[in-house]
């Protein structure tokens, strides 16, 4: 019940304290996997939105708006 009131980071750190050292490499690999997944998802979203925004970016009006920069 105490976990519900604790910040998630604190709960995770407490859980890590109880993990046997033999699992540290696997735990670290999983953390790296999650970080890579976040980057991959952000990149994927950017690529997907590019095609829908391209029609607005590649317009004479857009070129005129940016010509003085």
KOLZA-168381 format. One line per 3 residues: number of its first residue (from 1); their letters; for each residue x, y, z of N, C-alpha, C. Coordinates in Angstrom, 1 decimal, always signed. Layout:
N
NUM = a = X,Y,Z,X,Y,Z,X,Y,Z | ...
END
This chain:
69
1 = xxx = +0.8,-1.2,+0.0,+0.0,+0.0,+0.0,+0.9,+1.3,+0.0 | +2.0,+1.2,+0.6,+2.9,+2.3,+0.7,+3.4,+2.7,-0.7 | +3.5,+1.8,-1.6,+4.0,+2.1,-2.9,+3.1,+3.1,-3.7
4 = xxx = +1.8,+3.1,-3.4,+0.9,+4.0,-4.1,+1.3,+5.4,-3.8 | +1.8,+5.7,-2.6,+2.1,+7.1,-2.3,+3.5,+7.5,-2.6 | +4.4,+6.5,-2.9,+5.8,+6.8,-3.2,+5.9,+7.2,-4.7
7 = xxx = +6.8,+8.1,-5.0,+7.1,+8.4,-6.5,+7.6,+7.1,-7.2 | +7.2,+7.0,-8.4,+7.6,+5.8,-9.2,+9.1,+5.5,-9.2 | +9.8,+6.6,-9.3,+11.3,+6.4,-9.3,+11.8,+5.8,-8.0
10 = xxx = +11.2,+6.2,-6.9,+11.6,+5.7,-5.6,+11.2,+4.2,-5.5 | +10.1,+3.9,-6.0,+9.6,+2.5,-6.0,+10.6,+1.6,-6.8 | +10.9,+2.1,-8.0,+11.9,+1.4,-8.9,+13.2,+1.2,-8.2
13 = xxx = +13.7,+2.3,-7.6,+15.0,+2.2,-7.0,+15.0,+1.2,-5.8 | +13.9,+1.2,-5.1,+13.7,+0.2,-4.0,+13.7,-1.2,-4.5 | +13.0,-1.4,-5.7,+12.9,-2.7,-6.3,+14.3,-3.2,-6.8
16 = xxx = +15.0,-2.3,-7.4,+16.4,-2.6,-7.8,+17.3,-3.0,-6.7 | +17.1,-2.4,-5.5,+17.9,-2.8,-4.4,+17.7,-4.3,-4.0 | +16.5,-4.8,-4.3,+16.2,-6.2,-4.0,+16.6,-7.2,-5.1
19 = xxx = +17.0,-6.7,-6.3,+17.4,-7.6,-7.4,+18.8,-8.2,-7.2 | +18.9,-9.5,-7.3,+20.2,-10.1,-7.2,+21.2,-9.6,-8.3 | +22.4,-9.4,-7.9,+23.4,-8.8,-8.8,+23.5,-9.6,-10.1
22 = xxx = +23.2,-10.9,-10.1,+23.3,-11.7,-11.3,+22.4,-11.2,-12.4 | +21.4,-10.4,-12.0,+20.4,-9.9,-13.0,+20.7,-8.5,-13.5 | +21.8,-7.9,-13.0,+22.0,-6.5,-13.3,+22.3,-6.3,-14.8
25 = xxx = +23.0,-7.2,-15.4,+23.2,-7.0,-16.9,+21.9,-7.0,-17.7 | +21.1,-8.0,-17.3,+19.8,-8.1,-18.0,+18.9,-6.9,-17.7 | +18.9,-6.4,-16.5,+18.1,-5.2,-16.1,+18.6,-4.0,-16.9
28 = xxx = +19.9,-3.9,-17.0,+20.5,-2.7,-17.8,+20.2,-2.9,-19.2 | +20.2,-4.1,-19.8,+19.8,-4.3,-21.2,+18.4,-3.8,-21.4 | +17.5,-4.2,-20.5,+16.1,-3.8,-20.6,+15.9,-2.3,-20.6
31 = xxx = +16.6,-1.6,-19.7,+16.6,-0.2,-19.6,+17.0,+0.5,-20.9 | +18.1,-0.1,-21.5,+18.6,+0.4,-22.8,+17.6,+0.2,-23.9 | +16.9,-1.0,-23.9,+15.9,-1.3,-24.8,+14.7,-0.3,-24.7
34 = xxx = +14.3,+0.0,-23.5,+13.2,+1.0,-23.4,+13.6,+2.4,-23.9 | +14.8,+2.8,-23.6,+15.3,+4.1,-24.1,+15.3,+4.1,-25.6 | +15.8,+3.0,-26.2,+15.9,+3.0,-27.7,+14.5,+3.0,-28.3
37 = xxx = +13.5,+2.3,-27.6,+12.1,+2.3,-28.1,+11.5,+3.7,-28.1 | +11.8,+4.5,-27.1,+11.3,+5.8,-27.0,+11.9,+6.6,-28.2 | +13.1,+6.5,-28.5,+13.8,+7.2,-29.6,+13.2,+6.7,-30.9
40 = xxx = +13.0,+5.4,-31.1,+12.5,+4.8,-32.3,+11.1,+5.3,-32.5 | +10.3,+5.4,-31.5,+8.9,+5.8,-31.6,+8.8,+7.3,-32.0 | +9.6,+8.1,-31.4,+9.6,+9.5,-31.7,+10.1,+9.7,-33.2
43 = xxx = +11.1,+9.0,-33.6,+11.5,+9.1,-35.0,+10.5,+8.6,-36.0 | +9.8,+7.6,-35.6,+8.7,+7.0,-36.5,+7.6,+8.0,-36.6 | +7.2,+8.7,-35.5,+6.2,+9.7,-35.6,+6.6,+10.9,-36.4
46 = xxx = +7.8,+11.3,-36.3,+8.3,+12.4,-37.1,+8.2,+12.1,-38.6 | +8.7,+10.9,-39.0,+8.6,+10.4,-40.4,+7.2,+10.3,-40.9 | +6.3,+9.8,-40.1,+4.9,+9.7,-40.5,+4.3,+11.0,-40.7
49 = xxx = +4.6,+12.0,-39.8,+4.0,+13.3,-40.0,+4.6,+14.1,-41.1 | +5.8,+13.8,-41.5,+6.4,+14.5,-42.6,+5.6,+14.5,-43.9 | +5.1,+13.3,-44.3,+4.4,+13.2,-45.5,+3.1,+14.0,-45.5
52 = xxx = +2.4,+14.1,-44.3,+1.2,+14.9,-44.3,+1.5,+16.4,-44.2 | +2.6,+16.8,-43.7,+3.0,+18.2,-43.6,+3.7,+18.7,-44.8 | +4.2,+17.8,-45.6,+4.9,+18.2,-46.8,+4.1,+19.1,-47.7
55 = xxx = +2.8,+18.8,-47.9,+2.0,+19.6,-48.8,+2.0,+21.0,-48.3 | +2.0,+21.3,-47.0,+2.0,+22.6,-46.5,+3.4,+23.3,-46.6 | +4.4,+22.5,-46.3,+5.8,+23.0,-46.4,+6.2,+23.4,-47.8
58 = xxx = +5.8,+22.6,-48.8,+6.3,+22.8,-50.1,+5.3,+23.6,-50.9 | +5.0,+24.8,-50.5,+4.0,+25.6,-51.1,+4.6,+27.0,-51.4 | +4.1,+27.7,-52.4,+4.7,+29.0,-52.7,+4.5,+30.0,-51.5
61 = xxx = +3.3,+29.8,-50.8,+3.1,+30.7,-49.7,+4.1,+30.5,-48.6 | +4.5,+29.2,-48.3,+5.5,+28.9,-47.3,+6.8,+29.4,-47.7 | +7.2,+29.3,-49.0,+8.5,+29.8,-49.5,+8.5,+31.3,-49.3
64 = xxx = +7.4,+32.0,-49.6,+7.4,+33.5,-49.5,+7.5,+33.9,-48.0 | +6.9,+33.1,-47.1,+7.0,+33.4,-45.7,+8.4,+33.3,-45.1 | +9.2,+32.4,-45.7,+10.5,+32.2,-45.1,+11.7,+32.9,-46.0
67 = xxx = +11.3,+33.6,-47.0,+12.4,+34.1,-47.9,+13.3,+35.1,-47.3 | +12.8,+35.8,-46.3,+13.7,+36.9,-45.7,+14.5,+36.4,-44.5 | +14.5,+35.1,-44.2,+15.3,+34.6,-43.1,+16.6,+34.1,-43.6
END
